[in-house]
Amino acid sequence: MGRPMAQAYQRRKVAPKVRGGVVQKKHNHRPTAALGYILARESPSKGCRHIVTKQDIRLLTSIIPNWRTLADGLESIILTASSDAHDGRYQFFHREKTASIQISAWDGDLWRVFTLDYFREHSGILELLGVATEPHAEGTECRFTLRQAKAFLLLHVFLHELGHHVDRMATKSQDASPHGEPFAERYANELGLAIWPAYVRLFGNPRT
């Protein structure tokens, strides 16, 4: 989401650096004693900008029920330098059995063109945020405001990646997120609605 390109846009996915079926570790940070995980921000790549701040993450996690329990097993939350064709990523470190939630810098303009399938799948959150839409030759153009883009990344992308983490931690082996995208998407939708009133109190209403 950023510049209008529907076909090149890919949905959120697990980090692609895999060797022998195991995602390789990318970050060598040590968790902080206070949080239990690293909260870090990379400088955005050229043409990108961070819509979400570290303070936004702190505020969001303060209204997620049972956050301290849910964060168990997280090594880091990172605002990464560029989108690399996705908005967020859940990266699992097999040897340490820890993981990273990564939210990408926003690439290009606020307005984005989504494929019809992606737009339909996310019509609920887009309607909740009041995002204006227009038909486009490659799908649907979503005309985000800055406040709406932030809410989309926090209330949906971050919660989606958290859903992958919750799914993995609920398994005995904690080696994979067995229920995949459907579980993570459902988790984000349900939790996003549950914390919506608290989100509006903290961040303001994205619809206005």
NUTI-163039 format. One line per 2 residues: number of its first residue (from 0); for each residue y, x, z of N, C-alpha, C, O, CB. Coordinates in Angstrom, 3 decimals. Glycine has a CB too. Layout:
NUM) Y X Z Y X Z Y X Z Y X Z Y X Z | ...
This chain:
0) -1.173 0.838 0.000 0.000 0.000 0.000 1.231 0.880 0.000 1.272 1.782 0.836 0.000 -0.951 1.202 | 2.181 0.732 -0.791 3.357 1.560 -0.888 3.883 1.438 -2.283 4.769 0.617 -2.523 3.060 3.023 -0.526
2) 3.384 2.215 -3.225 3.763 2.025 -4.618 2.818 0.998 -5.213 1.674 0.878 -4.773 3.723 3.370 -5.419 | 3.292 0.247 -6.224 2.441 -0.812 -6.760 1.303 -0.276 -7.601 1.489 -0.022 -8.791 3.258 -1.764 -7.576
4) 0.148 -0.101 -7.026 -1.018 0.287 -7.817 -2.258 -0.303 -7.168 -2.733 0.163 -6.133 -1.137 1.838 -7.934 | -2.757 -1.335 -7.806 -3.865 -2.085 -7.237 -5.197 -1.375 -7.433 -6.001 -1.314 -6.503 -3.923 -3.462 -7.848
6) -5.443 -0.842 -8.613 -6.754 -0.284 -8.908 -7.021 0.994 -8.118 -8.151 1.241 -7.698 -6.879 -0.009 -10.392 | -5.985 1.806 -7.916 -6.171 3.059 -7.186 -6.266 2.828 -5.687 -6.734 3.690 -4.943 -5.031 4.017 -7.487
8) -5.818 1.652 -5.249 -5.840 1.370 -3.821 -7.270 1.144 -3.355 -8.022 0.395 -3.979 -4.969 0.148 -3.493 | -7.645 1.796 -2.251 -8.962 1.619 -1.668 -8.819 1.080 -0.261 -7.852 1.401 0.430 -9.749 2.938 -1.670
10) -9.751 0.282 0.167 -9.693 -0.244 1.522 -10.000 0.863 2.512 -10.483 1.926 2.122 -10.671 -1.417 1.699 | -9.726 0.627 3.794 -10.001 1.609 4.825 -11.478 1.987 4.797 -12.336 1.154 4.505 -9.601 1.070 6.211
12) -11.761 3.224 5.097 -13.136 3.686 5.024 -13.356 4.843 5.975 -12.404 5.446 6.469 -13.494 4.093 3.600 | -14.622 5.148 6.227 -14.970 6.298 7.056 -14.632 7.566 6.292 -14.725 7.594 5.064 -16.476 6.274 7.458
14) -14.245 8.607 6.998 -13.853 9.859 6.358 -14.930 10.346 5.396 -16.112 10.314 5.736 -13.568 10.927 7.411 | -14.541 10.804 4.182 -15.519 11.139 3.155 -16.150 12.510 3.289 -17.091 12.813 2.555 -14.886 11.041 1.840
16) -15.668 13.366 4.208 -16.235 14.703 4.309 -17.578 14.661 5.028 -17.645 14.726 6.255 -15.270 15.643 5.037 | -18.640 14.552 4.245 -19.975 14.408 4.809 -20.860 15.550 4.313 -20.848 15.882 3.127 -20.589 13.031 4.434
18) -21.610 16.135 5.203 -22.531 17.195 4.840 -23.872 16.901 5.496 -23.978 16.866 6.722 -21.987 18.591 5.265 | -24.884 16.693 4.681 -26.200 16.384 5.226 -26.218 15.090 6.012 -26.968 14.947 6.978 -26.668 17.505 6.100
20) -25.371 14.130 5.585 -25.334 12.849 6.258 -24.507 12.836 7.526 -24.455 11.813 8.208 -26.702 12.425 6.572 | -23.854 13.946 7.864 -23.067 14.037 9.098 -21.621 14.354 8.746 -21.351 15.319 8.032 -23.649 15.119 10.059
22) -20.698 13.551 9.241 -19.286 13.823 9.010 -18.895 15.086 9.755 -19.190 15.239 10.941 -18.408 12.629 9.453 | -18.229 15.990 9.048 -17.863 17.267 9.642 -16.568 17.152 10.427 -15.677 16.389 10.056 -17.731 18.336 8.567
24) -16.466 17.899 11.496 -15.308 17.824 12.366 -14.089 18.421 11.682 -14.152 19.493 11.081 -15.582 18.540 13.686 | -12.985 17.706 11.787 -11.755 18.113 11.117 -10.744 18.676 12.110 -10.040 19.635 11.793 -11.148 16.933 10.365
26) -10.662 18.095 13.304 -9.658 18.488 14.280 -10.320 19.201 15.454 -11.426 18.848 15.864 -8.866 17.262 14.769 | -9.640 20.198 15.985 -10.174 20.968 17.102 -9.361 20.757 18.376 -9.339 21.625 19.249 -10.208 22.444 16.750
28) -8.695 19.610 18.487 -7.901 19.324 19.657 -8.797 19.086 20.871 -9.935 18.633 20.746 -7.005 18.120 19.406 | -8.256 19.402 22.044 -8.917 19.058 23.293 -8.230 17.834 23.873 -7.001 17.779 23.894 -8.888 20.247 24.298
30) -8.991 16.848 24.345 -8.367 15.656 24.907 -7.471 16.003 26.094 -7.743 16.952 26.829 -9.435 14.653 25.333 | -6.403 15.228 26.275 -5.526 15.429 27.420 -6.130 14.769 28.647 -6.884 13.802 28.534 -4.116 14.870 27.140
32) -5.798 15.291 29.814 -6.340 14.730 31.046 -5.797 13.329 31.292 -6.509 12.462 31.798 -6.018 15.636 32.233 | -4.523 13.106 30.930 -3.890 11.823 31.231 -4.478 10.681 30.406 -4.784 9.619 30.948 -2.394 11.912 30.988
34) -4.637 10.893 29.111 -5.115 9.831 28.236 -6.620 9.871 28.018 -7.242 8.837 27.778 -4.418 9.911 26.915 | -7.200 11.048 28.098 -8.605 11.179 27.756 -8.808 11.433 26.277 -9.935 11.654 25.834 -9.355 9.946 28.168
36) -7.714 11.406 25.497 -7.786 11.681 24.065 -6.433 12.223 23.617 -5.422 12.047 24.297 -8.178 10.395 23.253 | -6.432 12.878 22.475 -5.199 13.392 21.880 -4.473 12.272 21.137 -5.102 11.500 20.413 -5.503 14.573 20.921
38) -3.184 12.181 21.307 -2.338 11.303 20.500 -1.393 12.218 19.734 -0.487 12.810 20.322 -1.548 10.242 21.389 | -1.597 12.336 18.428 -0.896 13.351 17.643 -0.254 12.747 16.397 -0.664 11.698 15.900 -1.857 14.470 17.245
40) 0.771 13.452 15.912 1.479 13.045 14.694 1.621 14.237 13.769 2.168 15.270 14.156 2.869 12.449 15.027 | 1.124 14.093 12.534 1.313 15.116 11.517 2.591 14.826 10.732 2.979 13.668 10.578 0.091 15.183 10.570
42) 3.236 15.866 10.243 4.413 15.674 9.394 3.990 14.978 8.106 3.022 15.402 7.475 5.111 17.034 9.083 | 4.692 13.920 7.700 4.269 13.189 6.505 4.392 14.015 5.230 5.282 14.857 5.112 5.081 11.927 6.364
44) 3.513 13.777 4.295 3.551 14.443 3.000 4.738 13.937 2.188 5.337 12.913 2.519 2.233 14.218 2.232 | 5.067 14.656 1.132 6.181 14.282 0.269 5.957 12.883 -0.286 4.878 12.578 -0.793 6.353 15.300 -0.878
46) 6.965 12.043 -0.191 6.869 10.679 -0.692 6.287 9.704 0.301 6.193 8.509 0.020 6.056 10.658 -1.922 | 5.887 10.208 1.483 5.304 9.345 2.516 6.218 9.322 3.736 7.085 10.182 3.888 3.879 9.831 2.910
48) 6.021 8.354 4.585 6.757 8.282 5.843 5.899 7.566 6.877 5.056 6.735 6.541 8.121 7.555 5.655 | 6.128 7.902 8.126 5.412 7.237 9.199 6.127 5.938 9.562 7.291 5.942 9.963 5.289 8.160 10.431
50) 5.418 4.846 9.416 5.921 3.544 9.838 5.645 3.353 11.333 6.419 2.714 12.046 5.268 2.401 9.003 | 4.535 3.917 11.785 4.101 3.804 13.180 4.428 5.097 13.919 4.269 6.186 13.367 2.579 3.492 13.268
52) 4.879 4.982 15.151 5.162 6.141 15.992 4.112 6.260 17.095 3.318 5.345 17.315 6.577 6.039 16.601 | 4.122 7.397 17.783 3.225 7.563 18.922 3.556 6.560 20.025 2.658 6.054 20.698 3.309 8.997 19.464
54) 4.842 6.275 20.209 5.231 5.279 21.207 4.698 3.902 20.839 4.309 3.134 21.719 6.754 5.231 21.352 | 4.676 3.579 19.534 4.100 2.305 19.091 2.632 2.208 19.501 2.176 1.159 19.956 4.237 2.150 17.559
56) 1.894 3.309 19.337 0.481 3.318 19.723 0.346 3.102 21.230 -0.520 2.349 21.676 -0.190 4.651 19.307 | 1.194 3.756 22.004 1.146 3.581 23.467 1.403 2.128 23.850 0.711 1.573 24.703 2.180 4.496 24.159
58) 2.404 1.515 23.213 2.716 0.128 23.518 1.579 -0.797 23.096 1.209 -1.710 23.834 4.014 -0.284 22.833 | 1.031 -0.560 21.914 -0.066 -1.405 21.438 -1.262 -1.335 22.379 -1.822 -2.362 22.760 -0.486 -0.990 20.026
60) -1.648 -0.120 22.749 -2.836 0.011 23.607 -2.599 -0.583 24.988 -3.554 -0.924 25.685 -3.237 1.480 23.740 | -1.334 -0.710 25.395 -1.042 -1.298 26.698 -1.337 -2.791 26.737 -1.475 -3.357 27.822 0.402 -1.055 27.062
62) -1.436 -3.444 25.582 -1.708 -4.888 25.550 -3.109 -5.203 25.023 -3.459 -6.373 24.868 -0.669 -5.596 24.687 | -3.905 -4.184 24.751 -5.296 -4.407 24.347 -6.148 -4.546 25.602 -6.216 -3.607 26.396 -5.822 -3.242 23.441
64) -6.795 -5.684 25.804 -7.604 -5.875 27.007 -8.691 -4.800 27.140 -9.353 -4.445 26.165 -8.245 -7.265 26.991 | -8.856 -4.297 28.350 -9.892 -3.300 28.657 -9.753 -2.029 27.810 -10.755 -1.416 27.442 -11.276 -3.907 28.442
66) -8.515 -1.636 27.503 -8.314 -0.495 26.618 -8.984 0.771 27.130 -9.610 1.487 26.349 -6.846 -0.246 26.433 | -8.870 1.064 28.418 -9.444 2.303 28.937 -10.955 2.369 28.697 -11.504 3.433 28.413 -9.145 2.435 30.431
68) -11.606 1.231 28.815 -13.048 1.194 28.541 -13.314 1.340 27.048 -14.214 2.076 26.643 -13.668 -0.118 29.063 | -12.534 0.642 26.234 -12.718 0.706 24.778 -12.462 2.108 24.249 -13.087 2.526 23.274 -11.791 -0.290 24.078
70) -11.542 2.844 24.887 -11.178 4.180 24.406 -12.202 5.243 24.777 -12.095 6.384 24.328 -9.831 4.571 24.955 | -13.182 4.892 25.581 -14.220 5.855 25.928 -14.911 6.347 24.659 -15.333 5.545 23.826 -15.247 5.230 26.902
72) -15.024 7.659 24.517 -15.641 8.223 23.318 -14.655 8.556 22.217 -15.045 9.103 21.185 -16.654 7.278 22.789 | -13.377 8.235 22.415 -12.346 8.615 21.443 -11.831 10.004 21.775 -11.442 10.269 22.913 -11.177 7.589 21.433
74) -11.826 10.879 20.805 -11.264 12.217 20.984 -9.788 12.243 20.639 -9.014 12.970 21.261 -12.013 13.229 20.130 | -9.389 11.439 19.634 -8.006 11.502 19.182 -7.603 10.234 18.453 -8.428 9.522 17.880 -7.800 12.705 18.284
76) -6.297 9.977 18.496 -5.632 9.000 17.640 -4.548 9.786 16.917 -3.657 10.351 17.552 -5.036 7.760 18.467 | -4.621 9.823 15.600 -3.747 10.708 14.830 -3.000 9.936 13.754 -3.600 9.173 12.997 -4.555 11.841 14.196
78) -1.698 10.136 13.690 -0.883 9.637 12.597 -0.901 10.722 11.530 -0.227 11.743 11.669 0.592 9.285 13.063 | -1.668 10.508 10.471 -1.936 11.565 9.505 -0.845 11.664 8.438 -0.011 10.771 8.290 -3.280 11.332 8.845
80) -0.877 12.776 7.702 0.221 13.148 6.813 0.383 12.248 5.599 1.506 12.006 5.157 0.027 14.540 6.353 | -0.717 11.748 5.055 -0.626 10.970 3.823 -1.703 9.910 3.789 -2.649 9.925 4.576 -0.737 11.875 2.598
82) -1.533 8.984 2.850 -2.440 7.840 2.776 -3.791 8.194 2.170 -4.816 7.647 2.575 -1.805 6.736 1.973 | -3.798 9.130 1.176 -5.052 9.500 0.527 -5.831 8.258 0.097 -7.057 8.217 0.193 -5.905 10.363 1.466
84) -5.095 7.238 -0.384 -5.667 5.996 -0.906 -6.301 5.123 0.161 -7.123 4.265 -0.163 -6.686 6.311 -1.947 | -5.947 5.316 1.416 -6.402 4.398 2.456 -5.337 4.341 3.545 -4.503 5.238 3.667 -7.786 4.842 3.042
86) -5.382 3.274 4.330 -4.386 3.086 5.386 -4.851 3.631 6.724 -4.037 4.027 7.559 -4.050 1.621 5.529 | -6.146 3.651 6.926 -6.687 4.121 8.189 -8.081 4.669 8.001 -8.709 4.469 6.961 -6.696 3.006 9.218
88) -8.558 5.361 9.017 -9.869 6.008 8.911 -10.475 6.126 10.305 -9.787 6.428 11.281 -9.754 7.414 8.234 | -11.762 5.883 10.370 -12.515 6.133 11.599 -13.456 7.295 11.311 -14.346 7.195 10.466 -13.309 4.847 12.079
90) -13.250 8.391 12.020 -14.035 9.604 11.786 -14.888 9.889 13.011 -14.383 10.007 14.128 -13.114 10.816 11.463 | -16.190 9.998 12.782 -17.140 10.239 13.859 -17.613 11.682 13.822 -17.994 12.190 12.767 -18.336 9.278 13.758
92) -17.588 12.348 14.987 -18.041 13.721 15.102 -19.429 13.709 15.735 -19.582 13.498 16.937 -17.042 14.580 15.938 | -20.429 13.941 14.897 -21.816 13.709 15.282 -22.250 14.559 16.477 -22.850 14.045 17.422 -22.720 13.987 14.109
94) -21.948 15.848 16.434 -22.449 16.751 17.474 -21.878 16.395 18.842 -22.604 16.374 19.836 -22.105 18.202 17.128 | -20.570 16.113 18.891 -19.919 15.821 20.170 -20.046 14.362 20.578 -19.789 14.008 21.729 -18.461 16.196 20.100
96) -20.448 13.503 19.621 -20.496 12.058 19.823 -19.131 11.524 20.272 -19.035 10.663 21.146 -21.576 11.699 20.858 | -18.094 12.059 19.651 -16.738 11.547 19.842 -16.202 11.109 18.477 -16.857 11.294 17.451 -15.802 12.632 20.503
98) -15.005 10.527 18.484 -14.479 9.986 17.238 -12.965 10.040 17.229 -12.321 10.256 18.255 -14.957 8.554 17.028 | -12.416 9.837 16.042 -10.965 9.838 15.841 -10.563 8.594 15.067 -11.200 8.235 14.077 -10.506 11.118 15.094
100) -9.509 7.943 15.519 -8.876 6.872 14.752 -7.638 7.473 14.101 -6.808 8.084 14.775 -8.512 5.626 15.663 | -7.519 7.299 12.807 -6.420 7.913 12.065 -5.663 6.844 11.279 -6.257 6.054 10.545 -6.947 9.016 11.114
102) -4.350 6.838 11.447 -3.484 5.908 10.732 -2.613 6.720 9.783 -1.912 7.640 10.206 -2.610 5.057 11.721 | -2.659 6.385 8.529 -1.994 7.188 7.501 -0.509 6.897 7.407 -0.049 5.793 7.702 -2.638 6.949 6.161
104) 0.232 7.920 6.985 1.640 7.711 6.642 1.707 6.753 5.451 0.824 6.750 4.593 2.356 9.076 6.312 | 2.747 5.954 5.412 2.936 4.949 4.350 3.426 5.658 3.099 4.388 6.424 3.141 3.950 3.831 4.788
106) 2.763 5.398 1.999 3.056 6.082 0.743 3.983 5.241 -0.121 3.610 4.157 -0.570 1.762 6.395 -0.016 | 5.187 5.743 -0.351 6.092 5.082 -1.291 6.830 3.891 -0.704 7.135 3.848 0.488 5.328 4.637 -2.487
108) 7.110 2.925 -1.573 7.900 1.759 -1.199 7.138 0.851 -0.242 5.917 0.937 -0.114 8.307 0.981 -2.439 | 7.891 -0.024 0.430 7.258 -0.979 1.334 6.443 -2.018 0.569 5.395 -2.452 1.047 8.313 -1.671 2.191
110) 6.911 -2.423 -0.615 6.186 -3.427 -1.389 4.930 -2.809 -1.988 4.938 -1.674 -2.463 7.082 -4.020 -2.500 | 3.852 -3.587 -1.952 2.582 -3.090 -2.477 1.871 -4.162 -3.286 2.052 -5.358 -3.057 1.683 -2.610 -1.339
112) 1.066 -3.717 -4.229 0.248 -4.629 -5.025 -1.197 -4.484 -4.585 -1.763 -3.392 -4.620 0.397 -4.344 -6.552 | -1.789 -5.599 -4.167 -3.189 -5.628 -3.745 -4.032 -6.300 -4.819 -3.570 -7.207 -5.512 -3.344 -6.365 -2.389
114) -5.259 -5.850 -4.947 -6.195 -6.574 -5.795 -6.376 -7.974 -5.222 -6.115 -8.207 -4.042 -7.561 -5.827 -5.898 | -6.824 -8.905 -6.064 -7.005 -10.284 -5.610 -8.027 -10.365 -4.481 -7.841 -11.117 -3.525 -7.440 -11.174 -6.775
116) -9.103 -9.594 -4.590 -10.129 -9.623 -3.543 -9.572 -9.138 -2.210 -9.819 -9.744 -1.167 -11.331 -8.764 -3.950 | -8.816 -8.035 -2.251 -8.257 -7.505 -1.013 -7.227 -8.466 -0.430 -7.167 -8.665 0.783 -7.624 -6.131 -1.255
118) -6.423 -9.056 -1.297 -5.418 -10.004 -0.828 -6.072 -11.213 -0.172 -5.641 -11.649 0.896 -4.526 -10.453 -1.987 | -7.103 -11.752 -0.798 -7.784 -12.916 -0.219 -8.403 -12.570 1.127 -8.336 -13.359 2.069 -8.867 -13.439 -1.176
120) -9.001 -11.399 1.215 -9.647 -10.983 2.461 -8.629 -10.849 3.591 -8.963 -11.070 4.755 -10.386 -9.654 2.260 | -7.390 -10.489 3.254 -6.371 -10.241 4.266 -5.277 -11.312 4.284 -4.205 -11.107 4.854 -5.749 -8.886 4.038
122) -5.556 -12.441 3.661 -4.538 -13.491 3.589 -4.155 -14.003 4.973 -3.007 -14.396 5.185 -5.035 -14.648 2.732 | -5.094 -14.006 5.919 -4.803 -14.501 7.260 -3.751 -13.679 7.967 -2.773 -14.227 8.472 -6.052 -14.524 8.082
124) -3.936 -12.369 8.011 -2.977 -11.503 8.698 -1.653 -11.471 7.939 -0.593 -11.430 8.564 -3.545 -10.073 8.848 | -1.688 -11.488 6.616 -0.452 -11.474 5.831 0.354 -12.750 6.066 1.582 -12.709 6.134 -0.768 -11.314 4.332
126) -0.337 -13.876 6.187 0.345 -15.137 6.479 0.906 -15.125 7.895 2.028 -15.577 8.123 -0.613 -16.328 6.296 | 0.132 -14.609 8.848 0.605 -14.529 10.225 1.894 -13.720 10.317 2.804 -14.077 11.065 -0.467 -13.913 11.119
128) 1.970 -12.631 9.556 3.141 -11.753 9.592 4.294 -12.274 8.739 5.406 -11.749 8.801 2.757 -10.365 9.129 | 4.025 -13.307 7.944 5.074 -13.878 7.107 5.439 -13.030 5.918 6.585 -13.058 5.471 6.284 -14.111 7.914
130) 4.481 -12.265 5.384 4.756 -11.382 4.242 4.953 -12.216 2.972 4.093 -13.023 2.619 3.598 -10.357 4.044 | 6.060 -12.025 2.302 6.320 -12.721 1.040 5.419 -12.151 -0.050 5.199 -10.941 -0.103 7.816 -12.596 0.633
132) 4.902 -13.007 -0.912 3.982 -12.571 -1.964 4.391 -13.161 -3.307 5.015 -14.219 -3.384 2.534 -12.975 -1.623 | 4.019 -12.444 -4.361 4.256 -12.905 -5.726 3.065 -12.497 -6.583 2.502 -11.421 -6.382 5.588 -12.322 -6.301
134) 2.666 -13.353 -7.549 1.596 -12.950 -8.472 1.999 -11.691 -9.234 3.175 -11.473 -9.525 1.268 -14.093 -9.466 | 1.008 -10.874 -9.547 1.251 -9.624 -10.256 0.123 -9.434 -11.256 -0.986 -9.924 -11.042 1.348 -8.408 -9.270
136) 0.395 -8.730 -12.343 -0.618 -8.522 -13.385 -1.876 -7.865 -12.828 -2.967 -8.082 -13.356 -0.046 -7.666 -14.513 | -1.741 -7.063 -11.767 -2.900 -6.361 -11.208 -3.396 -6.981 -9.911 -4.266 -6.412 -9.250 -2.559 -4.913 -10.971
138) -2.858 -8.139 -9.534 -3.304 -8.792 -8.306 -2.184 -9.595 -7.688 -1.668 -10.530 -8.301 -3.823 -7.765 -7.308 | -1.803 -9.231 -6.464 -0.726 -9.924 -5.746 0.213 -8.890 -5.144 -0.222 -7.957 -4.469 -1.297 -10.862 -4.636
140) 1.498 -9.067 -5.395 2.490 -8.172 -4.808 2.867 -8.675 -3.416 3.273 -9.825 -3.249 3.748 -8.066 -5.715 | 2.729 -7.805 -2.431 3.071 -8.133 -1.048 4.366 -7.414 -0.700 4.424 -6.184 -0.701 1.920 -7.736 -0.060
142) 5.399 -8.190 -0.402 6.739 -7.634 -0.198 7.003 -7.444 1.304 7.732 -8.218 1.924 7.819 -8.562 -0.830 | 6.401 -6.410 1.861 6.541 -6.108 3.273 7.975 -5.746 3.631 8.667 -5.077 2.862 5.610 -4.981 3.659
144) 8.414 -6.190 4.798 9.577 -5.606 5.442 9.075 -4.459 6.314 7.869 -4.301 6.503 10.376 -6.673 6.284 | 9.997 -3.658 6.844 9.589 -2.552 7.699 8.835 -3.055 8.931 7.814 -2.486 9.317 10.810 -1.734 8.124
146) 9.338 -4.109 9.535 8.692 -4.665 10.728 7.313 -5.221 10.401 6.388 -5.093 11.203 9.563 -5.762 11.346 | 7.165 -5.836 9.234 5.864 -6.379 8.827 4.865 -5.269 8.514 3.681 -5.385 8.831 6.026 -7.287 7.608
148) 5.348 -4.192 7.890 4.456 -3.063 7.594 3.928 -2.443 8.887 2.745 -2.117 8.987 5.193 -1.994 6.752 | 4.808 -2.283 9.873 4.390 -1.745 11.164 3.343 -2.659 11.805 2.326 -2.187 12.313 5.607 -1.577 12.101
150) 3.601 -3.961 11.777 2.669 -4.906 12.383 1.316 -4.894 11.667 0.273 -5.009 12.310 3.262 -6.316 12.362 | 1.331 -4.755 10.348 0.075 -4.704 9.597 -0.749 -3.484 10.014 -1.960 -3.582 10.212 0.353 -4.668 8.077
152) -0.087 -2.346 10.146 -0.803 -1.129 10.533 -1.310 -1.198 11.973 -2.412 -0.733 12.266 0.102 0.086 10.363 | -0.518 -1.770 12.861 -0.923 -1.828 14.260 -1.907 -2.954 14.526 -2.964 -2.734 15.118 0.288 -1.992 15.144
154) -1.561 -4.165 14.087 -2.358 -5.349 14.421 -3.595 -5.505 13.551 -4.502 -6.267 13.885 -1.513 -6.581 14.300 | -3.632 -4.789 12.445 -4.830 -4.942 11.609 -5.531 -3.617 11.336 -6.716 -3.473 11.635 -4.462 -5.595 10.294
156) -4.819 -2.655 10.774 -5.486 -1.400 10.412 -6.012 -0.690 11.660 -7.181 -0.307 11.704 -4.519 -0.476 9.640 | -5.164 -0.510 12.672 -5.613 0.163 13.891 -6.758 -0.606 14.546 -7.751 -0.009 14.960 -4.445 0.319 14.879
158) -6.622 -1.924 14.640 -7.669 -2.719 15.284 -8.954 -2.719 14.469 -10.043 -2.817 15.034 -7.191 -4.150 15.494 | -8.842 -2.612 13.158 -10.030 -2.498 12.304 -10.796 -1.212 12.627 -12.014 -1.232 12.802 -9.628 -2.524 10.805
160) -10.071 -0.100 12.702 -10.734 1.172 13.021 -11.282 1.157 14.449 -12.342 1.724 14.714 -9.752 2.353 12.843 | -10.565 0.512 15.364 -11.085 0.347 16.719 -12.371 -0.468 16.700 -13.281 -0.218 17.489 -10.040 -0.327 17.622
162) -12.444 -1.437 15.803 -13.669 -2.226 15.669 -14.872 -1.369 15.310 -15.963 -1.584 15.836 -13.483 -3.300 14.623 | -14.685 -0.397 14.415 -15.766 0.533 14.090 -16.202 1.301 15.338 -17.392 1.535 15.551 -15.324 1.515 12.984
164) -15.225 1.688 16.156 -15.534 2.441 17.374 -16.303 1.574 18.371 -17.296 2.016 18.949 -14.240 2.972 18.020 | -15.847 0.357 18.564 -16.530 -0.563 19.480 -17.953 -0.816 19.004 -18.884 -0.852 19.808 -15.758 -1.899 19.595
166) -18.119 -0.990 17.713 -19.445 -1.214 17.128 -20.362 -0.029 17.410 -21.518 -0.212 17.790 -19.336 -1.451 15.608 | -19.848 1.187 17.223 -20.677 2.374 17.465 -21.022 2.528 18.933 -22.174 2.804 19.268 -19.969 3.627 16.973
168) -20.051 2.356 19.812 -20.282 2.575 21.233 -21.230 1.550 21.837 -21.796 1.776 22.907 -18.975 2.552 21.972 | -21.402 0.420 21.150 -22.309 -0.616 21.657 -23.775 -0.318 21.344 -24.671 -0.994 21.849 -21.931 -1.964 21.072
170) -24.019 0.704 20.503 -25.397 1.052 20.163 -25.962 2.049 21.165 -25.210 2.763 21.829 -25.473 1.627 18.741 | -27.264 2.097 21.271 -27.913 2.996 22.215 -27.703 4.457 21.838 -27.436 5.291 22.704 -29.396 2.690 22.293
172) -27.824 4.769 20.549 -27.711 6.158 20.098 -26.266 6.602 19.940 -25.972 7.794 20.032 -28.440 6.337 18.786 | -25.362 5.662 19.705 -23.946 5.945 19.446 -23.762 6.937 18.298 -22.878 7.792 18.327 -23.280 6.490 20.707
174) -24.623 6.797 17.285 -24.576 7.678 16.121 -23.921 7.036 14.902 -23.567 7.737 13.954 -25.965 8.114 15.765 | -23.755 5.720 14.913 -23.227 5.039 13.734 -22.682 3.679 14.149 -22.958 3.175 15.238 -24.320 4.886 12.638
176) -21.899 3.105 13.240 -21.381 1.745 13.427 -22.199 0.823 12.535 -21.848 0.623 11.372 -19.837 1.652 13.087 | -23.286 0.256 13.058 -24.278 -0.393 12.206 -23.816 -1.659 11.492 -24.380 -2.018 10.459 -25.450 -0.719 13.013
178) -22.812 -2.336 12.017 -22.416 -3.607 11.419 -21.299 -3.466 10.402 -20.882 -4.447 9.787 -21.994 -4.560 12.488 | -20.811 -2.232 10.225 -19.934 -1.901 9.116 -18.634 -2.677 9.023 -18.071 -3.113 10.026 -20.657 -2.085 7.889
180) -18.168 -2.838 7.771 -16.880 -3.455 7.500 -16.767 -4.896 7.983 -15.727 -5.259 8.531 -16.610 -3.406 6.043 | -17.788 -5.736 7.807 -17.637 -7.127 8.264 -17.326 -7.226 9.752 -16.481 -8.022 10.161 -18.901 -7.912 7.962
182) -18.010 -6.415 10.567 -17.750 -6.448 12.011 -16.337 -5.967 12.310 -15.615 -6.607 13.076 -18.777 -5.585 12.768 | -15.931 -4.839 11.712 -14.612 -4.274 11.980 -13.504 -5.225 11.550 -12.490 -5.353 12.237 -14.456 -2.935 11.268
184) -13.692 -5.889 10.420 -12.680 -6.823 9.934 -12.588 -8.045 10.847 -11.491 -8.503 11.166 -12.997 -7.257 8.493 | -13.722 -8.563 11.260 -13.728 -9.716 12.167 -13.122 -9.338 13.516 -12.365 -10.110 14.104 -15.165 -10.250 12.358
186) -13.459 -8.154 13.995 -12.927 -7.680 15.271 -11.396 -7.603 15.206 -10.711 -8.059 16.121 -13.527 -6.294 15.630 | -10.868 -7.028 14.131 -9.421 -6.903 13.980 -8.743 -8.267 13.924 -7.709 -8.475 14.559 -9.090 -6.108 12.726
188) -9.321 -9.189 13.170 -8.728 -10.520 13.046 -8.687 -11.247 14.387 -7.670 -11.842 14.744 -9.506 -11.349 12.030 | -9.791 -11.199 15.127 -9.875 -11.931 16.388 -8.994 -11.300 17.465 -8.290 -12.010 18.182 -11.322 -11.988 16.867
190) -9.028 -9.971 17.583 -8.218 -9.310 18.594 -6.732 -9.404 18.245 -5.894 -9.566 19.131 -8.641 -7.844 18.740 | -6.410 -9.303 16.965 -5.026 -9.410 16.548 -4.412 -10.749 16.937 -3.275 -10.805 17.405 -4.922 -9.210 15.058
192) -5.163 -11.819 16.742 -4.680 -13.144 17.137 -4.548 -13.254 18.651 -3.609 -13.866 19.160 -5.621 -14.234 16.614 | -5.500 -12.653 19.364 -5.493 -12.752 20.825 -4.278 -12.066 21.438 -3.721 -12.557 22.420 -6.765 -12.148 21.396
194) -3.863 -10.939 20.870 -2.745 -10.195 21.463 -1.418 -10.474 20.756 -0.401 -9.866 21.090 -3.037 -8.702 21.426 | -1.419 -11.383 19.789 -0.205 -11.683 19.031 0.985 -12.044 19.922 2.059 -11.477 19.721 -0.475 -12.814 18.072
196) 0.860 -12.952 20.895 2.030 -13.279 21.726 2.587 -12.058 22.461 3.802 -11.871 22.530 1.662 -14.355 22.739 | 1.692 -11.228 23.011 2.145 -10.022 23.717 2.781 -9.039 22.738 3.754 -8.366 23.076 0.966 -9.349 24.460
198) 2.234 -8.956 21.529 2.809 -8.064 20.507 4.248 -8.483 20.189 5.143 -7.641 20.118 1.943 -8.080 19.210 | 4.462 -9.775 20.000 5.801 -10.273 19.666 6.785 -9.970 20.789 7.941 -9.635 20.530 5.762 -11.789 19.391
200) 6.337 -10.084 22.025 7.222 -9.784 23.157 7.628 -8.308 23.169 8.766 -7.978 23.504 6.535 -10.151 24.484 | 6.704 -7.429 22.806 6.983 -6.000 22.840 7.735 -5.496 21.611 8.667 -4.700 21.723 5.701 -5.246 22.980
202) 7.318 -5.968 20.440 7.823 -5.403 19.178 8.795 -6.323 18.439 9.452 -5.900 17.489 6.665 -5.082 18.271 | 8.883 -7.569 18.874 9.671 -8.539 18.120 8.791 -9.260 17.108 7.684 -8.814 16.807 10.851 -7.850 17.412
204) 9.280 -10.351 16.597 8.503 -11.165 15.654 8.674 -10.626 14.236 9.792 -10.612 13.719 8.938 -12.654 15.724 | 7.584 -10.180 13.592 7.688 -9.631 12.229 8.162 -10.667 11.210 8.598 -10.307 10.117 6.342 -9.073 11.792
206) 8.078 -11.932 11.559 8.445 -12.995 10.628 9.956 -13.168 10.534 10.445 -13.833 9.621 7.800 -14.304 11.048 | 10.702 -12.578 11.469 12.153 -12.787 11.482 12.892 -11.527 11.029 14.122 -11.517 10.978 12.624 -13.199 12.891
